[in-house]
Amino acid sequence: MLRRVALPALLVLATACGGSTKGAGTVTVGGDRVTVARLVDAHAALCQAAADPSSARRLFFDRAHEALHTVARGVEGVDRAQAAVLLQAKEKVESELDSGPPSLVGDLLALADVYRSALGRLAITAPACVR
C-alpha cells in the first residue's frame, strides 16, 4: 500500500518541482499541464477577492476555481489531509459567494492561506495576501 501511495507522490513532486519553480513555465500537477503563473495567479485572485468582496464571485470563478481543483488533485498524492482541507475551504467560500455573509472576507483569506500552503507542498511559491 505504501508503495502505491509513495510512487504517485514522488511523480507529482518530481514533475511539479523540476528543481525550482521560480521562472518555470509549465508543470504537471494532478495530471494537468498548467503554467506556474496560472496557479500563482489563482492565489492572487483569492487575495483580490478578499480585498474587494463585490468582485469576489467573478474573481473566484474566472481565475481561481479550476486551479483550486488542480492543486487539490496534485496535493492529494502527497498529503491527502491537506487536499481535504483545501477542498473544504473552497466549498465554504463557494457557498458564501452569492449571499456575501460577513465571514466571506475572512474565509477568502483562510482559503488563500490553505491554497498557498498547498502550493508550497508542490514547491510553488506565492506571496502572502496583504492584509
PAZAPA-4460 file (N, C-alpha, C; in steps of 0.05 Angstrom, whole numbers, plus 32768, in hexadecimal, padded with zeros to 4 digits):
% residues 131
    n_x    n_y    n_z   ca_x   ca_y   ca_z    c_x    c_y    c_z   seq   type   mol
   8011   7FE8   8000   8000   8000   8000   8012   8019   8000     1      M     A
   8026   8019   8011   8037   8031   8012   8044   8036   7FF7     2      L     A
   804D   8021   7FEA   8059   8024   7FD0   8046   8030   7FBC     3      R     A
   802D   8028   7FBD   8019   8032   7FAA   8013   8050   7FAF     4      R     A
   8015   8059   7FC8   8011   8075   7FCF   802B   8085   7FCA     5      V     A
   8042   8079   7FD0   805B   8088   7FCF   8063   808E   7FB2     6      A     A
   805F   807B   7FA0   8067   8080   7F84   8058   8098   7F78     7      L     A
   803D   8099   7F79   8030   80B1   7F6E   8039   80CB   7F7B     8      P     A
   803E   80C9   7F95   8047   80E1   7FA3   8062   80EA   7F99     9      A     A
   8074   80D8   7F94   808E   80DF   7F89   808C   80EA   7F6D    10      L     A
   807A   80DE   7F5D   8076   80E8   7F42   806B   8104   7F42    11      L     A
   8058   810A   7F53   804D   8125   7F55   8063   8138   7F5D    12      V     A
   8072   8131   7F71   8087   8143   7F7A   809D   8146   7F64    13      L     A
   80A4   8131   7F57   80B8   8133   7F43   80AF   8144   7F2C    14      A     A
   8097   8141   7F23   808D   8150   7F0C   8086   816D   7F15    15      T     A
   807D   8170   7F2D   8076   818B   7F36   808E   819B   7F3D    16      A     A
   80A3   818E   7F47   80BA   819D   7F50   80CD   81A3   7F39    17      C     A
   80D7   818F   7F2D   80EB   8194   7F18   8101   81A5   7F21    18      G     A
   8109   81A1   7F3A   811D   81B3   7F47   810E   81C9   7F54    19      G     A
   8110   81E1   7F4A   8102   81F8   7F54   80ED   8201   7F40    20      S     A
   80D6   820A   7F4B   80C1   8214   7F39   80C4   8231   7F33    21      T     A
   80D7   823F   7F3E   80DB   825B   7F38   80E2   825D   7F1B    22      K     A
   80D1   826B   7F0C   80D6   826E   7EF0   80CE   8256   7EDF    23      G     A
   80C3   8241   7EEC   80BA   8229   7EDD   80A2   8231   7ECD    24      A     A
   80A1   8226   7EB5   808A   822C   7EA3   8072   821B   7EAA    25      G     A
   8074   8201   7EA6   805E   81EF   7EAC   8067   81D8   7EBD    26      T     A
   8053   81CD   7ECB   8057   81B6   7EDC   803F   81A3   7ED9    27      V     A
   8043   818A   7EE0   802D   8178   7EE1   8024   8175   7EFE    28      T     A
   800B   817C   7F03   8000   817A   7F1E   7FE5   816C   7F1C    29      V     A
   7FE2   8157   7F2C   7FC9   8149   7F2B   7FC1   813E   7F10    30      G     A
   7FD5   8138   7F00   7FD1   812E   7EE5   7FCC   8143   7ED0    31      G     A
   7FCA   815C   7ED8   7FC6   8172   7EC5   7FE0   8181   7EC1    32      D     A
   7FE5   8189   7EA8   7FFC   819A   7EA2   7FF2   81B7   7EA4    33      R     A
   7FFE   81C6   7EB6   7FF5   81E2   7EBB   800E   81F3   7EBF    34      V     A
   800A   820D   7EBB   8020   821F   7EC0   8021   8226   7EDD    35      T     A
   8039   8229   7EE7   803D   8231   7F03   8030   824D   7F07    36      V     A
   8033   825E   7EF3   8027   8279   7EF6   8008   8277   7EFA    37      A     A
   7FFB   8264   7EED   7FDE   8261   7EF0   7FD7   8258   7F0D    38      R     A
   7FE7   8246   7F18   7FE2   823D   7F33   7FE7   8253   7F47    39      L     A
   7FFC   8263   7F43   8002   8279   7F54   7FEC   828F   7F51    40      V     A
   7FE3   8293   7F38   7FCE   82A7   7F34   7FB4   82A0   7F42    41      D     A
   7FAE   8287   7F44   7F96   827E   7F53   7F98   8288   7F70    42      A     A
   7FB0   8286   7F7C   7FB4   8290   7F97   7FAF   82AE   7F98    43      H     A
   7FBB   82BC   7F84   7FB7   82D9   7F83   7F9A   82E1   7F81    44      A     A
   7F8B   82D1   7F71   7F6E   82D6   7F6E   7F5F   82D3   7F88    45      A     A
   7F67   82BF   7F98   7F5A   82BC   7FB3   7F60   82D4   7FC5    46      L     A
   7F79   82DD   7FC4   7F80   82F5   7FD3   7F71   830E   7FCA    47      C     A
   7F6E   8311   7FB0   7F5F   8328   7FA5   7F42   8325   7FAC    48      Q     A
   7F37   830D   7FAC   7F1B   8309   7FB3   7F16   8311   7FD0    49      A     A
   7F29   830B   7FE2   7F26   8313   7FFE   7F27   8331   8001    50      A     A
   7F37   833E   7FF0   7F3A   835B   7FF2   7F22   8369   7FE5    51      A     A
   7F14   835C   7FD2   7EFE   8368   7FC4   7EE7   8353   7FC2    52      D     A
   7ED8   834F   7FD9   7EC3   833A   7FD9   7EAE   833D   7FC4    53      P     A
   7EAA   8356   7FB9   7E96   8359   7FA4   7E9E   834B   7F8A    54      S     A
   7EB8   8346   7F87   7EC2   8338   7F6F   7ECA   831B   7F76    55      S     A
   7EC4   8312   7F8E   7ECE   82F8   7F97   7EC4   82E1   7F85    56      A     A
   7EAB   82E1   7F7E   7EA0   82CB   7F6E   7EAE   82C9   7F53    57      R     A
   7EB1   82E0   7F45   7EBE   82E0   7F2B   7EDB   82D7   7F2E    58      R     A
   7EEA   82E2   7F41   7F06   82DA   7F45   7F09   82BD   7F4C    59      L     A
   7EF7   82B3   7F5D   7EF8   8297   7F65   7EF4   8285   7F4E    60      F     A
   7EDF   8289   7F3F   7ED9   8276   7F29   7EEA   827B   7F10    61      F     A
   7EF1   8293   7F0A   7F00   8299   7EF2   7F1E   8291   7EF5    62      D     A
   7F29   8295   7F0D   7F46   8292   7F0F   7F4F   827D   7F24    63      R     A
   7F3F   8275   7F36   7F48   8263   7F4B   7F3C   8247   7F4C    64      A     A
   7F23   8245   7F45   7F14   822C   7F4A   7F22   8213   7F3E    65      H     A
   7F28   8214   7F25   7F34   81FD   7F17   7F50   81F6   7F23    66      E     A
   7F5F   820B   7F29   7F7A   8206   7F35   7F78   81FA   7F50    67      A     A
   7F64   8201   7F60   7F60   81F4   7F7A   7F5C   81D6   7F77    68      L     A
   7F4C   81CE   7F64   7F47   81B2   7F5F   7F61   81A4   7F56    69      H     A
   7F70   81B1   7F44   7F88   81A5   7F39   7F9C   81A1   7F50    70      T     A
   7FA0   81B5   7F61   7FB4   81B3   7F76   7FAA   819E   7F8B    71      V     A
   7F91   819D   7F90   7F86   8189   7FA3   7F8D   816C   7F99    72      A     A
   7F89   8168   7F7F   7F90   814E   7F73   7FAE   8149   7F76    73      R     A
   7FBE   815D   7F71   7FDB   815A   7F73   7FE5   8154   7F8F    74      G     A
   7FD9   8162   7FA2   7FE1   815F   7FBE   7FD7   8144   7FCA    75      V     A
   7FC1   813A   7FBF   7FB5   8122   7FCA   7FC9   810B   7FCC    76      E     A
   7FDA   8108   7FB9   7FEE   80F3   7FB9   8004   80F7   7FCE    77      G     A
   8008   8110   7FD6   801D   8116   7FE9   8012   8119   8005    78      V     A
   7FFA   8125   8007   7FEE   812B   8022   7FD0   812C   801E    79      D     A
   7FC4   8115   8021   7FA7   8112   801D   7F97   8124   8030    80      R     A
   7FA0   8127   8049   7F93   8138   805C   7F93   8155   8053    81      A     A
   7FAA   815E   8049   7FAB   817A   8040   7F99   817E   8028    82      Q     A
   7F98   816B   8016   7F86   816D   7FFF   7F69   8170   8009    83      A     A
   7F62   8161   801D   7F46   8162   8028   7F41   817E   8034    84      A     A
   7F54   8188   8043   7F51   81A3   8050   7F4E   81B8   803A    85      V     A
   7F5D   81B6   8024   7F5B   81C9   800E   7F3F   81C7   8002    86      L     A
   7F35   81B0   7FFC   7F1B   81AD   7FF0   7F05   81B6   8003    87      L     A
   7F08   81B1   801D   7EF4   81BB   8030   7EF3   81DA   8031    88      Q     A
   7F0B   81E6   8031   7F0C   8203   8031   7F00   820F   8017    89      A     A
   7F05   8201   8001   7EFA   820A   7FE7   7EDC   8208   7FE8    90      K     A
   7ED1   81F2   7FF2   7EB4   81EE   7FF3   7EA7   8204   8005    91      E     A
   7EB4   820A   801B   7EA9   821E   802D   7EA7   8239   801F    92      K     A
   7EBC   8241   8012   7EBB   825B   8003   7EA7   825A   7FED    93      V     A
   7EA7   8244   7FDE   7E94   8241   7FC7   7E77   8244   7FD0    94      E     A
   7E71   8239   7FE8   7E56   823A   7FF2   7E4E   8257   7FFB    95      S     A
   7E62   8267   8001   7E5D   8282   800C   7E5D   8297   7FF6    96      E     A
   7E66   8291   7FDE   7E6A   82A6   7FCA   7E50   82B4   7FC2    97      L     A
   7E3A   82A7   7FC1   7E21   82B4   7FBA   7E14   82C4   7FD0    98      D     A
   7E17   82BA   7FE9   7E0B   82C8   7FFF   7E1C   82DD   800C    99      S     A
   7E37   82DB   8008   7E49   82EF   8013   7E48   82F4   8031   100      G     A
   7E49   82DF   8041   7E48   82E3   805E   7E60   82F2   8068   101      P     A
   7E5E   82FD   8080   7E75   830C   808B   7E8E   82FB   808D   102      P     A
   7E8C   82E1   808E   7EA3   82D0   8090   7EB2   82CB   8076   103      S     A
   7EA6   82D5   8060   7EB2   82CF   8045   7ECF   82D8   8043   104      L     A
   7ED5   82F0   804B   7EF1   82FA   8048   7F04   82E8   8058   105      V     A
   7EFD   82E2   8071   7F0F   82D1   8081   7F11   82B5   8075   106      G     A
   7EFB   82AB   8069   7EFC   8290   805D   7F0C   8290   8043   107      D     A
   7F0B   82A6   8034   7F1C   82A9   801C   7F3A   82A9   8024   108      L     A
   7F40   82B8   8039   7F5C   82B9   8042   7F65   829E   804D   109      L     A
   7F53   8290   805B   7F5A   8275   8065   7F5F   8262   804D   110      A     A
   7F4E   8264   8039   7F51   8253   8021   7F6C   825A   8013   111      L     A
   7F72   8273   8011   7F8B   827C   8005   7FA3   8270   8014   112      A     A
   7FA2   8270   802E   7FB7   8265   803F   7FBA   8247   803A   113      D     A
   7FA3   8238   803A   7FA4   821B   8036   7FAE   8215   801A   114      V     A
   7FA5   8224   8006   7FAE   8220   7FEA   7FCC   8226   7FE8   115      Y     A
   7FD5   823B   7FF4   7FF2   8242   7FF3   8003   822C   8000   116      R     A
   7FF9   8221   8016   8007   820B   8023   8008   81F2   8010   117      S     A
   7FF1   81ED   8003   7FF0   81D6   7FF0   8004   81DB   7FD9   118      A     A
   8005   81F3   7FCF   8019   81F9   7FBA   8035   81F4   7FC4   119      L     A
   803A   81FB   7FDD   8054   81F6   7FE9   805C   81D8   7FE9   120      G     A
   8047   81C7   7FED   804C   81AA   7FED   8054   81A1   7FD1   121      R     A
   804E   81B1   7FBD   8055   81AA   7FA2   806E   81BB   7F99   122      L     A
   807B   81C7   7FAC   8093   81D7   7FA7   808D   81F0   7F95   123      A     A
   8076   81FB   7F98   806E   8213   7F8A   8069   8228   7F9F   124      I     A
   8075   823F   7F9C   8072   8255   7FB0   805F   826A   7FA5   125      T     A
   8050   8275   7FB8   803F   828C   7FB2   8041   829F   7FCA   126      A     A
   8041   82B9   7FC5   8043   82CC   7FDB   8029   82CC   7FEC   127      P     A
   802C   82D1   8005   8015   82D2   8017   8003   82E9   800F   128      A     A
   7FEA   82E7   8015   7FD7   82FD   8011   7FDF   8314   8023   129      C     A
   7FDC   832C   8018   7FE0   8344   8029   7FC7   8348   8038   130      V     A
   7FC9   834A   8052   7FB0   834C   8062   7FAD   8368   806D   131      R     A
***
